[in-house]
Amino acid sequence: MGCDTRALATPAPVVELAQWLRSLRRRAGLSFRQMAHRATVRSGRPVPHLRFFHAARGDRLPSWSVVQEYVRVCGGDERHAGRLWKKAEAATAPPGTRPRRPVLPPQYICEPLELLDAMRALRFAHGNKTLRELEAAATENGVSFLPRSSLSAVLNGQRRPSKTLLLTFVRVCGGAGPGTPEARLWEQAWERADAYHRGLPAPTTGQSRRKERIPEKPIPKEQIPKRREAGPVTVPLPAEPVPSSPRGRPVDAARWRKRTVLHQAPRPYPLPVVRHGD
């Protein structure tokens, strides 16, 4: 009789997760079909019982959504399940893959990729709600401020989130209301990521986008110039009118006076008289 080689090829963290899931189901006293029925009633859509069966088998890593539904039906601790699932996911990664970057707190985020990782981690840490649940939680008066199509594109890395979408996502997932210190940290993280994307210097922590007015220093009295006392007012006399030529052009005054004097002076000799009959 041959031995089962599946346990030899399966990483230990995956087996540990499967054992914990099986112990959770035994403690709840439920069969896989009963679990599927409860999950169907809970979610409103049919859930096959084989999904839970393969999750507890331990031959491969189940998805987080299946593990989360498994834990919710059996009444287990989702945070402990999340730690086990992350450990198993790291163990099943291919040897040549790049290790994942650590998720940074919002006050240390400077790049758009770091902001995306923080958004995914925030969603995962607070129950990993579906896109429909997030859209319904952000709906007011029939209008959703968190459309699932836009949120799906953001979480998949296809587009960058707007500031309004990010703050709404943080409020729905993390419970950080507008104006709170945590929401302000996320807003500053978005501003730094946006500046990095545009190639601009990152704004400082206390810097606001508004230009604050710098109060002017008071000038000492010694440096204030004194006003001069008002003296007598001199009114300029009107200038003499300058005559104009017959063609309407202005004539120089000195030239006009000289021409007048010449016309008025007596001639030293009589003008010749020309007779037309001679």
ABEGO torsion letter per residue (X at the ends): XBBBAAAAABBAAAAAAAAAAAAAAAAAGBBAAAAAAAAAAAAGBBBBAAAAAAAAAGABBBBAAAAAAAAAAAGBBAAAAAAAAAAAAAAABBAABBBBBBBBBAAABABAAAAAAAAAAAAAAAGGBBAAAAAAAABBGGBBABBAAAAAAAAAGABBBBAAAAAAAAAAAAGBBBGBAAAAAAAAAAAAAAAAAAGBBBBBAABBABBBBBBBBBBBAAABBBBBBBBBBBBBBBBBBBBBBAAGBBBBAAAAAAAAAAAABBBABBBBBBBAAX
